[in-house]
Amino acid sequence: MPSFQTRLKITALLPGNPPEAVMEAAVEALETRHHVESNQLQIAGGVPQLNLRFLVEATEYNGENQQARESAGMMRDAVERVALTGSLMVLRRNRGRWAPI
């Protein structure tokens, strides 16, 4: 199964939400469609960034990429209920390297 990764910048928490609600929302949203391999919070350029790896059912290359993009968008929508977000990247694992799709 192809492996994908999302990188979503988090710019602020919405009032009344604890920090852990951000990752919980992201993982919960992706798990409705895919197996989430890992998740972590990193600081990139002083800004928190969620990194989630997930698997997409193997079909055909462009369809897999489209499904990953749609799922990343759905994940971002879920996170935006608890936090303000910045840029979103979707990457695909290809020959041992992560490449944007």
Secondary structure, 3 states (H helix, E strand, C coil): CCEEEEEEEEEEECCCCCCHHHHHHHHHHHHCCCEEEEEEEEEECCEEEEEEEEECCCCCHHHHHHHHHHHHHHHHHHHCCCEEEEEEEEEEEECCEEEEC
